């Protein structure tokens, strides 16, 4: 092989896009966690019960800002709002005019929004393995180290370094599949999006009131 031919090959390799050297899913996850302090996206969700009854579909928007702040809005089939303000999780059911409040630490493993908005300690709380490629995404399989958490297993899907999907199986055998679109990395988000005041007349149910 001539030096000129080797030089041509080297030049061609250098000209290839970064995606041609696709990083493993765990590396994509680590890079995403390290480089993403906030995010915003639309999502579609499908929940399947262990019994196998007809899946429940929903869609909406989400935003998060680390650590511990997120806003998860279900627009369809009915409105529901989850807000994490860094200390508490607020769940507003507009149809019932009811607000449920939990300490965020207690609720951290109970929602995908809280999982995304955590303190970058995913590897501290989960054992990570490569989950292979499926549906055009590279997946990480994450198994909780603690048995008392809300999830039995989590799959996190990436494409070109961006979060595109999650699959969560909870302790009741229920599976939640999420697909994210129009994901924005590190957008400027109004801090007011992560604050919540119960509407006048709403029935507020708080964990603090039970103690």
C-alpha positions in Angstrom: 0.0 0.0 0.0 1.5 3.3 -1.1 1.9 6.2 1.3 -0.4 8.3 -1.0 -3.1 5.6 -0.8 -2.8 5.5 3.0 -3.1 9.2 3.1 -6.3 9.1 1.0 -7.8 6.5 3.3 -6.9 8.6 6.4 -8.4 11.7 4.8 -11.6 9.8 4.0 -11.9 8.5 7.6 -11.4 12.0 9.0 -14.2 13.3 6.7 -16.8 10.8 8.1 -19.4 12.2 10.4 -19.1 11.5 14.1 -22.2 9.3 13.9 -20.2 6.9 11.8 -18.2 6.0 14.9 -21.4 5.4 17.0 -20.6 5.3 20.7 -22.1 2.6 22.8 -25.3 3.4 24.5 -23.7 3.6 28.0 -21.2 6.1 26.6 -24.1 8.1 25.1 -25.9 8.1 28.4 -22.9 9.3 30.3 -22.2 12.1 27.7 -25.9 13.1 27.9 -25.9 13.3 31.7 -22.7 15.2 31.8 -23.6 17.7 29.1 -27.4 18.2 29.7 -28.5 20.4 32.6 -31.9 21.1 31.2 -34.1 19.7 28.5 -37.5 20.0 26.8 -39.4 17.7 24.5 -42.8 16.3 23.5 -43.6 12.8 24.4 -46.0 9.9 23.6 -46.6 7.4 26.3 -48.1 3.8 26.4 -48.8 2.0 29.6 -49.5 -1.7 29.6 -50.7 -3.5 32.7 -49.4 -7.0 33.8 -52.9 -8.3 33.1 -52.5 -7.5 29.4 -55.6 -5.4 29.2 -55.7 -2.8 26.4 -52.8 -0.3 26.7 -53.5 3.2 27.8 -52.0 5.9 25.5 -51.2 9.5 26.5 -49.2 12.4 25.1 -47.9 15.8 26.2 -44.8 17.9 26.9 -42.0 17.7 29.4 -39.2 19.9 30.7 -36.5 19.4 33.4 -33.7 21.3 35.0 -31.2 19.5 37.2 -31.2 18.9 40.1 -34.8 17.9 40.9 -36.9 20.3 38.9 -39.3 19.2 36.2 -42.6 19.9 34.6 -44.5 16.9 33.0 -47.8 17.8 31.3 -50.3 15.3 30.0 -52.5 17.0 27.4 -54.3 13.8 26.1 -56.5 11.9 26.8 -57.0 14.2 29.7 -55.0 17.0 31.4 -52.8 16.2 34.3 -49.7 18.2 35.6 -46.7 17.0 37.5 -44.3 19.6 38.9 -41.1 18.9 40.8 -39.8 22.1 42.5 -36.6 20.6 43.9 -38.2 19.7 47.2 -41.7 18.4 46.5 -43.6 16.7 43.7 -47.0 18.3 43.0 -49.6 16.3 41.0 -52.6 18.3 39.8 -55.7 16.5 38.5 -57.8 19.3 37.0 -60.9 17.2 36.4 -61.0 16.2 40.1 -59.7 19.6 41.2 -57.3 17.7 43.4 -53.6 18.2 44.2 -51.3 15.6 45.7 -48.0 16.6 47.3 -45.1 14.3 48.1 -41.5 14.9 49.2 -39.4 14.7 46.1 -36.9 12.3 47.7 -39.7 9.9 48.5 -41.1 10.2 44.9 -37.8 10.2 43.1 -38.1 6.7 41.7 -41.8 6.9 41.0 -41.8 9.0 37.8 -39.7 9.1 34.6 -39.6 12.9 35.0 -37.9 12.6 38.4 -35.5 10.1 37.0 -34.4 12.5 34.3 -34.1 15.4 36.7 -32.0 13.6 39.3 -28.6 14.6 40.5 -26.6 12.8 37.8 -26.3 9.8 40.1 -27.7 7.2 37.7 -24.7 4.9 38.0 -24.8 5.2 41.8 -28.4 3.9 41.9 -28.5 1.5 38.9 -26.3 -1.2 37.4 -25.9 -0.4 33.7 -25.5 -2.8 30.8 -25.6 -2.4 27.0 -29.1 -3.1 25.8 -28.4 -3.5 22.1 -30.1 -1.8 19.2 -33.9 -1.8 18.7 -36.4 0.3 16.8 -33.6 2.5 15.5 -32.3 3.4 19.0 -29.3 2.3 21.1 -30.5 1.1 24.5 -29.1 1.0 28.0 -30.5 -1.5 30.5 -30.6 -0.1 34.0 -31.3 -2.3 37.0 -31.9 -0.6 40.3 -29.5 -1.5 43.0 -32.1 -0.9 45.8 -35.0 -3.3 45.9 -37.4 -0.8 47.5 -37.5 1.5 44.5 -40.5 2.1 42.3 -38.9 0.5 39.2 -37.8 -3.1 38.6 -36.1 -2.3 35.3 -35.5 0.7 33.1 -34.4 1.0 29.5 -33.1 4.3 28.1 -32.8 4.8 24.3 -30.5 7.2 22.5 -29.9 8.2 18.9 -27.0 10.4 17.9 -26.4 11.2 21.6 -30.0 12.5 22.3 -32.6 10.9 24.5 -35.3 9.3 22.4 -37.0 6.7 24.4 -37.6 5.1 27.8 -39.2 1.8 28.9 -39.9 1.4 32.6 -41.3 -1.7 34.4 -42.6 -1.0 37.9 -42.9 -3.3 40.9 -46.5 -4.1 39.9 -45.6 -5.5 36.5 -46.8 -2.4 34.7 -44.7 -1.3 31.7 -44.5 2.3 30.6 -43.1 3.1 27.1 -42.1 6.7 26.2 -41.0 8.2 22.9 -39.5 11.7 22.9 -39.5 14.0 19.9 -38.3 17.6 19.3 -35.9 17.2 22.1 -34.0 20.4 23.0 -30.8 20.2 25.0 -30.0 23.0 27.6 -32.8 25.4 26.5 -33.4 28.5 28.6 -36.5 27.6 30.7 -38.5 30.1 32.8 -37.9 29.1 36.5 -41.6 29.7 37.1 -42.3 26.5 35.1 -41.0 24.6 38.1 -43.1 26.3 40.7 -46.7 25.3 41.5 -49.5 27.0 43.5 -52.6 24.9 44.1 -55.7 26.5 42.4 -58.2 28.1 44.7 -60.7 25.5 46.1 -58.6 22.5 45.2 -58.5 19.6 47.5 -54.8 19.3 48.6 -53.6 15.9 49.9 -50.1 16.1 51.4 -47.8 13.5 52.9 -46.9 16.0 55.6 -50.6 16.0 56.7 -50.4 12.3 57.4 -47.5 12.6 59.8 
